[in-house]
Amino acid sequence: MGALEAHLESGRPDVGCYIGLVGLSGVALVSDGSVWHLVAAFLIPALLSTSAYYAGAYFDRDADAAAKPGRPVPSARMSARSALIAMVACAVMGLALAEIHSPPALVLAAVGVLTGALYLLFRGARRSIRVFTRGIATLATFGAAVVLTNGSPLWDLALAGLIFWQQDSMLHQVLAVADTEVDRRAGVRTLPSRYGHRAAVVLLVVTFVFWFGSAAFQPASVRSRPFDTTTYLPFVAVGTVLAIAALVVLFRTPRPIPGRPVARAYGLLALARPCVAAGFVAAAGDLVLGAVLLVVTWAVTVTAIPPLPAAAAGQGATTDHRDRQHR
């Protein structure tokens, strides 16, 4: 059981399931493809996402040992060799599936690798920007799925894909709050570590406003493909309620924000994250499939969502002088 929990924490199947759903939604919007086509669109990005998380567990094990000793590899709940084997296995399966499905699908695989590498460039002092770069991989996955299926860009759908970038940015802003004390000790200049939790929550609200505007109104501009907004909007409504609940949790908590409310807000945003992608599937003409995929993704998320880092769990007892100055 301990080994399974370590793999769930390292491989992040909740994120892989979400990324796979994004790829599937892009294909569903532009094609009446076969079941095999949809399955491949899901599995290729999902496997490569999982491989990337195992890569992080393996290559960042020394840094994690100093900053986050509770992680699976530093805590010896998983060996570095196991993380390496899982990383290679997932990457090989994803690339092999892309080759079997169609050689152009390798482009979808390359997009995932390149955008993951881009994210890794924004380390250290540039972490303030890093929370906005993580969603680029999700946006690129959606865009690549659309282009590969259609054969050319569809700019109205590309703009709709910005919704994924905005919602991923919200999630990683909450993670930055969770890592405030770790980042301060390491000299990493995130917004929470430099200006406190009040500023971080304000930025989160601003990002939410942009996300809601895009999620609710951007699909109305889709003209290149049929897009049923009446089946899509209920999914947005569910995601909006979950996101607002996360904001309420953070607003009602005294500053500095302790670990438990941060974990609760993160969990709510993680559940809100797949709503738009499932809504895209519904808007493409399959409401039942969209609903089923959303429920399955929620189940995986609830099962595999990682525990809060130990440092974050105790940060409520730490004095945040930036927040104190603004009380």
Legacy VTK file of the C-alpha trace (Angstrom):
# vtk DataFile Version 3.0
C-alpha trace
ASCII
DATASET POLYDATA
POINTS 327 float
0.000 0.000 0.000
2.869 2.350 0.815
4.471 1.720 -2.577
1.181 2.409 -4.351
0.758 5.706 -2.494
4.321 6.685 -3.399
3.642 6.023 -7.089
0.372 7.961 -6.971
2.206 10.895 -5.416
5.127 10.773 -7.857
3.355 9.903 -11.105
0.342 12.164 -10.503
-2.282 10.141 -12.433
-4.795 12.872 -11.561
-2.853 15.328 -13.715
-2.277 12.693 -16.403
-6.004 11.978 -16.553
-6.746 15.695 -16.854
-4.135 16.262 -19.592
-5.476 13.245 -21.452
-9.003 14.648 -21.218
-7.769 17.950 -22.676
-6.235 16.139 -25.653
-9.388 14.091 -26.155
-11.561 17.212 -26.019
-9.515 18.861 -28.769
-9.994 15.853 -31.035
-13.694 15.528 -30.192
-14.363 19.140 -31.188
-12.939 18.817 -34.689
-13.588 15.221 -35.639
-16.135 12.435 -35.583
-13.209 10.077 -35.211
-13.288 6.466 -34.139
-13.117 5.304 -30.539
-9.495 4.315 -31.154
-8.723 7.876 -32.281
-10.200 9.309 -29.082
-8.438 6.743 -26.892
-5.081 7.564 -28.490
-5.715 11.299 -28.062
-6.249 10.624 -24.354
-3.457 8.147 -23.683
-0.562 9.831 -25.522
-0.539 13.089 -23.497
-1.579 11.254 -20.310
1.374 8.860 -20.476
3.849 11.616 -21.311
2.538 13.781 -18.479
2.999 10.894 -16.057
6.509 10.319 -17.393
7.328 13.994 -16.798
6.245 13.778 -13.163
8.371 10.689 -12.597
11.241 12.585 -14.211
10.757 15.359 -11.672
10.808 12.832 -8.832
14.050 11.343 -10.171
16.047 14.383 -11.281
14.930 16.652 -8.419
15.554 14.096 -5.679
18.549 15.948 -4.229
16.716 19.279 -4.145
13.655 17.564 -2.655
15.797 15.960 0.038
16.722 19.450 1.262
13.436 21.297 0.722
10.752 18.552 0.802
12.137 15.480 2.579
8.673 13.941 2.774
8.562 13.346 -0.985
8.556 9.668 -2.037
12.190 9.375 -3.181
13.899 11.375 -0.380
11.771 9.626 2.248
12.748 6.214 0.794
9.110 5.298 0.138
10.204 4.884 -3.484
13.678 4.208 -4.835
15.240 6.528 -7.399
15.608 3.481 -9.649
11.854 2.839 -9.525
11.143 6.453 -10.488
13.588 6.190 -13.403
12.062 2.924 -14.652
8.536 4.348 -14.424
9.631 7.505 -16.257
11.157 5.532 -19.137
8.254 3.053 -19.303
5.596 5.769 -19.555
7.608 7.711 -22.142
8.202 4.632 -24.287
4.527 3.627 -24.147
3.410 7.142 -25.048
5.824 7.447 -27.982
5.086 3.918 -29.206
1.354 4.601 -29.127
1.899 7.814 -31.086
3.873 5.932 -33.724
1.306 3.134 -33.959
-1.622 5.542 -34.146
-0.067 7.740 -36.809
3.405 9.200 -37.333
2.062 12.790 -37.149
0.862 11.988 -33.621
4.532 12.064 -32.656
4.195 15.831 -32.982
1.698 15.719 -30.117
4.289 13.829 -28.087
7.027 16.321 -29.004
4.797 19.203 -27.926
4.447 17.683 -24.464
8.194 17.162 -24.110
9.140 20.638 -25.338
6.627 22.495 -23.209
7.719 20.477 -20.190
11.305 21.524 -20.893
10.169 25.150 -21.170
8.607 24.911 -17.727
11.861 23.614 -16.235
13.699 26.701 -17.528
11.754 28.914 -15.127
13.432 27.941 -11.880
14.873 29.865 -8.996
14.348 33.607 -9.081
11.979 33.348 -12.047
9.432 31.268 -10.146
7.059 34.252 -10.034
6.562 33.734 -13.765
6.667 29.978 -13.454
3.085 29.685 -12.175
1.943 31.081 -15.526
4.184 28.852 -17.662
2.854 25.518 -16.398
-0.436 25.931 -18.241
1.395 26.382 -21.547
1.842 22.605 -21.749
-1.912 22.068 -21.376
-2.722 24.751 -23.939
-0.171 23.252 -26.342
-1.654 19.774 -25.875
-5.105 21.051 -26.801
-3.767 23.042 -29.766
-1.708 20.139 -31.078
-4.695 17.782 -30.851
-6.811 20.243 -32.856
-4.141 20.899 -35.506
-3.231 17.233 -35.969
-6.877 16.238 -36.345
-7.943 19.107 -38.585
-4.693 19.427 -40.536
-4.496 23.204 -40.007
-4.937 25.708 -37.164
-8.412 26.761 -36.102
-7.814 30.097 -34.435
-11.202 30.364 -32.772
-10.566 27.064 -30.995
-7.012 28.137 -30.195
-8.418 31.135 -28.316
-10.821 28.856 -26.471
-7.789 26.813 -25.435
-6.541 29.782 -23.387
-9.074 28.701 -20.763
-6.796 25.782 -19.874
-3.796 28.061 -19.413
-5.721 30.352 -17.086
-7.138 27.577 -14.901
-3.759 25.834 -14.586
-2.268 29.165 -13.538
-4.835 29.410 -10.723
-3.933 25.975 -9.432
-0.212 26.690 -9.394
-0.724 30.002 -7.664
-2.281 28.042 -4.799
0.693 25.661 -4.834
2.991 28.683 -4.555
1.111 29.697 -1.397
1.598 26.176 -0.025
5.340 26.405 -0.698
5.793 29.892 0.777
8.142 28.969 3.621
10.093 26.445 1.544
10.623 29.073 -1.155
11.673 31.732 1.352
14.287 29.467 2.891
15.562 28.548 -0.569
15.599 32.183 -1.738
13.048 31.490 -4.477
11.208 34.678 -5.375
7.562 33.741 -5.695
4.816 36.283 -5.196
3.773 34.803 -1.802
7.374 34.597 -0.557
8.099 38.195 -1.558
4.844 40.021 -0.870
2.809 37.724 1.350
-0.434 35.813 1.059
-2.697 38.824 0.693
-1.048 39.759 -2.615
-1.162 36.117 -3.731
-4.906 35.882 -3.094
-5.537 39.148 -4.982
-3.660 37.781 -8.004
-5.657 34.562 -7.748
-8.922 36.508 -7.846
-7.766 38.481 -10.899
-6.813 35.260 -12.677
-10.186 33.749 -11.778
-12.024 36.734 -13.292
-10.127 36.304 -16.561
-10.724 32.544 -16.483
-14.447 32.943 -15.915
-14.739 35.492 -18.713
-12.947 33.160 -21.101
-14.776 30.009 -20.008
-18.233 31.559 -20.145
-17.976 33.733 -23.254
-15.028 32.648 -25.438
-16.732 29.501 -26.826
-19.489 31.706 -28.251
-16.931 32.910 -30.817
-16.283 29.373 -32.125
-17.500 29.302 -35.715
-15.248 26.773 -37.448
-16.950 23.781 -35.807
-20.369 23.089 -34.275
-20.264 24.008 -30.594
-23.340 23.379 -28.459
-23.151 25.989 -25.699
-26.323 24.733 -24.016
-24.613 21.460 -23.070
-21.271 23.161 -22.388
-22.363 25.880 -19.953
-23.551 23.520 -17.159
-20.000 22.152 -16.960
-18.658 25.705 -16.677
-21.205 26.417 -13.938
-19.948 23.442 -11.915
-16.318 24.510 -12.384
-17.182 28.081 -11.407
-18.918 27.015 -8.187
-15.901 24.891 -7.215
-13.446 27.709 -8.004
-15.469 30.265 -6.036
-15.596 27.845 -3.102
-11.784 27.675 -3.205
-11.532 31.471 -3.162
-13.967 31.687 -0.243
-11.835 29.223 1.738
-8.746 31.365 1.223
-10.548 34.669 1.908
-12.056 33.465 5.175
-8.725 32.217 6.543
-6.533 34.561 8.630
-3.145 35.540 7.192
-0.720 33.862 6.894
-2.829 31.059 5.435
-2.144 27.726 7.167
-1.677 24.467 5.330
-5.107 22.900 5.764
-7.126 25.683 4.026
-4.540 25.781 1.245
-4.964 22.030 0.745
-8.757 22.430 0.712
-8.584 25.230 -1.863
-6.167 23.211 -3.991
-8.495 20.206 -3.894
-11.481 22.284 -4.988
-9.538 23.823 -7.884
-8.259 20.382 -8.877
-11.883 19.222 -9.154
-12.806 22.363 -11.117
-9.941 21.858 -13.563
-11.424 19.113 -15.810
-14.865 20.727 -16.084
-14.100 22.798 -19.190
-12.458 19.903 -21.061
-15.422 17.638 -20.260
-17.714 20.489 -21.351
-15.895 20.648 -24.687
-16.626 16.953 -25.208
-20.287 17.592 -24.399
-20.366 20.609 -26.725
-19.024 18.408 -29.518
-22.260 16.409 -29.321
-21.726 13.762 -26.663
-23.155 14.967 -23.367
-23.116 11.504 -21.781
-19.461 10.912 -22.641
-18.517 14.340 -21.274
-20.326 13.666 -18.011
-18.803 10.190 -17.648
-15.289 11.491 -18.330
-15.758 14.250 -15.755
-16.888 11.798 -13.066
-14.007 9.428 -13.849
-11.486 12.272 -13.721
-12.941 13.434 -10.401
-12.616 9.898 -9.012
-8.960 9.695 -10.078
-8.308 13.172 -8.667
-9.821 12.381 -5.283
-7.854 9.128 -5.129
-4.504 10.416 -6.326
-4.336 14.044 -5.171
-1.033 14.402 -3.290
-0.731 15.273 0.399
0.266 18.791 1.366
4.033 19.286 1.732
5.105 19.116 5.360
6.508 22.624 5.264
3.190 24.039 4.118
1.284 22.227 6.808
3.164 24.114 9.454
3.414 27.492 7.872
0.339 28.793 9.687
2.430 29.033 12.831
5.096 31.030 11.048
4.930 34.799 11.211
4.554 36.336 7.788
5.709 39.901 8.324
4.446 41.041 4.917
0.897 39.950 5.730
1.159 41.304 9.269
2.107 44.727 7.934
-1.134 44.843 5.919
-3.503 43.797 8.695
LINES 1 328
327 0 1 2 3 4 5 6 7 8 9 10 11 12 13 14 15 16 17 18 19 20 21 22 23 24 25 26 27 28 29 30 31 32 33 34 35 36 37 38 39 40 41 42 43 44 45 46 47 48 49 50 51 52 53 54 55 56 57 58 59 60 61 62 63 64 65 66 67 68 69 70 71 72 73 74 75 76 77 78 79 80 81 82 83 84 85 86 87 88 89 90 91 92 93 94 95 96 97 98 99 100 101 102 103 104 105 106 107 108 109 110 111 112 113 114 115 116 117 118 119 120 121 122 123 124 125 126 127 128 129 130 131 132 133 134 135 136 137 138 139 140 141 142 143 144 145 146 147 148 149 150 151 152 153 154 155 156 157 158 159 160 161 162 163 164 165 166 167 168 169 170 171 172 173 174 175 176 177 178 179 180 181 182 183 184 185 186 187 188 189 190 191 192 193 194 195 196 197 198 199 200 201 202 203 204 205 206 207 208 209 210 211 212 213 214 215 216 217 218 219 220 221 222 223 224 225 226 227 228 229 230 231 232 233 234 235 236 237 238 239 240 241 242 243 244 245 246 247 248 249 250 251 252 253 254 255 256 257 258 259 260 261 262 263 264 265 266 267 268 269 270 271 272 273 274 275 276 277 278 279 280 281 282 283 284 285 286 287 288 289 290 291 292 293 294 295 296 297 298 299 300 301 302 303 304 305 306 307 308 309 310 311 312 313 314 315 316 317 318 319 320 321 322 323 324 325 326
